[in-house]
C-alpha cells in the first residue's frame, strides 16, 4: 500500500515545516510506505522553498486557484503518483497527525471516505465558538440534504482510497468539502467519521467574515444539491 499525505498550502511559511515534521514523527512509527505532497497555490512567501526541503513531492498551481481547485489538483497528482490511499490534511497544523494512522486503518477496513470529525465526540474544535456553531449547523444541513448524517462536513482531515479519488471530481470553485461529501453519498460510497481534536490556528483564509462565508457556503451547497437532483432526474 502506498500512502500519500497531501497538504494544500498558501502562504504557510510559519507552519508548513512543523506540520510536515510532526506528520513524519507519527508516520515513521508505523509500517506504512508513505510520501508527503505539498500542493502550493502560488504562495508569495517562503512556503514553496520550505516545502521543497521538507516534503517528498511539491506541485505548484500555474496561477492562484483557491482551495477547491487546489484540492482537486493535489488529488489528481496523488493519483498520478500511484497513491493507493490518500490522506488530506491542512497546512496550518490544525489537526494532530496522530489521527492519520486511524484514518488509514478505516480505508484498509473497506471504507471509501473517512472524515476526521471535531464534533463526533463532544466539541473539540479549537477555534472560535461562533465558527464551531456554524460548522455544526452546516453539517446538519448537509445531513438533511444528503440523507446521511455527518457531524463535521467541513473537516480538512480526511482519507480516501484511489477509486474514490478518481471517481469524484470537485465542481465547486469555493470549497471541496460539501461537494466531495454530497458526491460520495450520491455514489453510495462507504463513508465513516472518526473523532479527532482540532487545535487553534491562524485566521481562516477561506472567508473574509462569518457572513461572507455563510453566503458563499449556502450558495455552494445549493448549486451542488441542484446538480445532484438534475442528475437523478435525467
C-alpha positions in Angstrom: 0.0 0.0 0.0 1.3 3.4 -1.0 0.0 6.2 1.2 0.3 9.8 0.1 -0.4 12.5 2.6 -1.2 15.7 0.8 -1.3 19.2 2.1 -2.6 22.3 0.3 -0.6 25.5 1.1 -0.9 29.2 0.5 1.4 31.4 2.5 2.0 28.9 5.2 5.7 29.7 5.8 5.1 29.8 9.6 3.6 26.4 9.9 4.3 24.2 6.9 7.7 22.8 8.1 6.4 21.9 11.6 3.3 20.4 10.1 5.4 18.1 7.8 7.8 17.3 10.6 5.0 16.4 13.0 3.5 14.1 10.4 6.8 12.3 9.8 7.3 11.7 13.5 4.0 9.9 13.6 4.2 8.0 10.3 7.8 6.9 10.9 6.5 4.8 13.8 4.1 2.9 11.5 4.9 0.3 8.9 3.2 2.2 6.1 5.1 3.3 3.0 4.2 6.9 2.8 5.1 10.1 1.0 4.2 13.8 1.7 2.9 16.0 -1.1 2.5 19.8 -0.8 0.3 21.5 -3.4 1.2 25.1 -3.4 -1.3 27.7 -4.6 1.2 30.3 -5.8 2.3 31.4 -2.3 4.0 34.8 -2.1 6.1 34.0 0.9 8.7 31.2 1.6 6.2 28.4 1.6 7.4 26.9 -1.6 11.1 26.8 -0.8 10.4 25.4 2.7 8.1 22.7 1.2 10.8 21.7 -1.3 13.2 21.0 1.5 10.6 19.2 3.8 8.1 17.3 1.5 8.7 14.4 -0.8 6.8 15.9 -3.7 5.8 19.5 -4.4 3.4 20.7 -7.0 2.6 24.3 -7.8 -0.6 25.7 -9.4 0.2 27.7 -12.5 -1.9 30.6 -11.1 -3.7 31.3 -7.9 -6.7 28.9 -7.9 -8.3 28.9 -4.4 -8.9 25.9 -2.1 -11.4 23.9 -4.1 -9.3 23.7 -7.3 -6.1 23.3 -5.3 -7.7 20.2 -3.6 -8.6 18.7 -7.0 -5.1 19.4 -8.3 -3.5 17.7 -5.4 -5.8 14.7 -5.7 -5.0 14.4 -9.4 -1.3 14.5 -8.6 -1.7 11.8 -5.9 -3.5 9.5 -8.4 -0.7 10.1 -11.0 1.8 9.2 -8.3 0.0 5.8 -7.9 -1.3 6.5 -4.4 -3.4 3.7 -3.0 -4.6 5.7 0.0 -4.7 9.5 0.0 -4.9 11.5 3.2 -5.7 15.2 3.0 -4.5 17.5 5.9 -4.4 21.2 6.3 -1.1 23.1 6.1 -1.7 25.2 9.3 -1.3 22.2 11.6 -4.9 22.3 12.9 -5.2 18.5 13.0 -3.0 16.4 15.2 -1.1 13.9 13.0 -1.7 11.1 15.5 -5.1 10.7 13.8 -3.7 9.9 10.4 -3.0 6.2 11.0 -6.6 5.6 12.3 -7.9 7.2 9.1 -5.7 4.9 7.0 -6.9 1.9 9.0 -10.5 2.7 8.2 -9.7 2.7 4.5 -8.0 -0.7 4.9 -11.2 -1.9 6.5 -13.1 -1.2 3.4 -14.4 2.4 3.8 -14.1 4.7 0.7 -14.1 8.1 2.5 -13.1 8.7 6.1 -13.5 12.1 7.8 -11.9 13.3 11.0 -14.7 14.9 13.0 -14.2 17.5 15.6 -17.8 17.1 16.8 -18.3 13.4 16.9 -17.1 13.0 20.5 -18.1 16.3 22.0 -16.9 19.7 20.7 -13.1 19.5 20.0 -12.9 22.3 17.5 -10.1 24.5 18.9 -11.2 27.7 17.2 -13.9 30.3 17.9 -17.3 29.1 19.3 -19.1 31.1 16.6 -17.3 29.1 13.9 -18.0 25.9 15.8 -21.7 26.6 15.8 -21.5 27.4 12.1 -19.9 24.1 11.3 -22.4 22.2 13.3 -25.3 24.0 11.5 -23.8 23.4 8.1 -23.2 19.7 8.9 -26.9 19.4 10.0 -28.0 21.0 6.7 -25.8 18.6 4.6 -27.2 15.7 6.6 -30.7 16.8 5.8 -30.0 17.3 2.1 -28.0 14.1 1.6 -30.0 11.8 3.9 -26.8 10.6 5.6 -25.7 12.1 8.9 -22.4 13.9 9.2 -21.1 15.8 12.2 -18.2 17.7 10.6 -18.6 18.1 6.9 -16.1 21.0 6.8 -13.3 19.0 8.3 -10.0 19.3 6.4 -8.7 15.9 7.7 -9.9 13.1 5.5 -8.8 10.0 3.7 -9.9 8.2 0.6 -8.9 5.2 -1.5 -7.7 5.5 -5.1 -11.0 4.5 -6.5 -12.8 7.3 -4.7 -10.1 9.9 -5.6 -10.7 9.0 -9.3 -14.5 8.9 -9.2 -15.1 12.2 -7.5 -14.2 15.4 -9.4 -14.7 18.6 -7.4 -17.0 21.0 -9.3 -17.1 23.8 -6.7 -15.0 26.9 -7.0 -15.3 27.7 -3.3 -14.5 24.7 -1.1 -14.2 20.9 -1.8 -15.8 19.7 1.5 -19.5 19.9 0.7 -19.0 18.9 -2.9 -17.0 15.8 -2.1 -19.3 14.6 0.6 -22.5 15.0 -1.5 -21.0 13.2 -4.4 -19.8 10.4 -2.2 -23.3 10.0 -0.8 -24.8 10.2 -4.3 -22.4 7.4 -5.5 -23.3 5.3 -2.4 -19.7 5.1 -1.2 -19.0 3.9 2.3 -18.4 6.9 4.5 -17.4 7.0 8.1 -16.2 9.6 10.7 -13.7 9.1 13.4 -13.3 11.5 16.4 -10.4 14.0 16.3 -9.4 17.1 18.1 -8.6 20.4 16.4 -6.0 23.0 17.5 -6.4 26.7 17.4 -4.9 28.1 14.2 -4.4 31.3 12.3 -7.3 33.3 10.9 -9.1 31.5 8.1 -8.2 32.5 4.5 -11.3 30.9 3.1 -13.6 33.6 4.5 -13.5 37.4 5.0 -16.0 37.2 7.8 -18.8 34.9 9.0 -21.5 36.4 6.8 -19.3 36.2 3.7 -18.6 32.5 4.4 -22.2 31.7 5.2 -23.4 33.2 1.9 -20.8 31.5 -0.2 -21.2 28.2 1.6 -25.0 28.2 1.2 -24.7 29.1 -2.5 -22.2 26.3 -2.9 -24.5 23.8 -1.2 -27.5 24.9 -3.3 -25.6 24.5 -6.6 -24.3 21.1 -5.7 -27.7 20.0 -4.5 -29.3 21.1 -7.7 -26.7 19.2 -9.7 -27.4 16.1 -7.8 -31.2 16.5 -8.3 -30.8 17.2 -12.0 -28.6 14.1 -12.4 -31.1 11.9 -10.7 -33.9 13.3 -12.9 -32.0 12.9 -16.2 
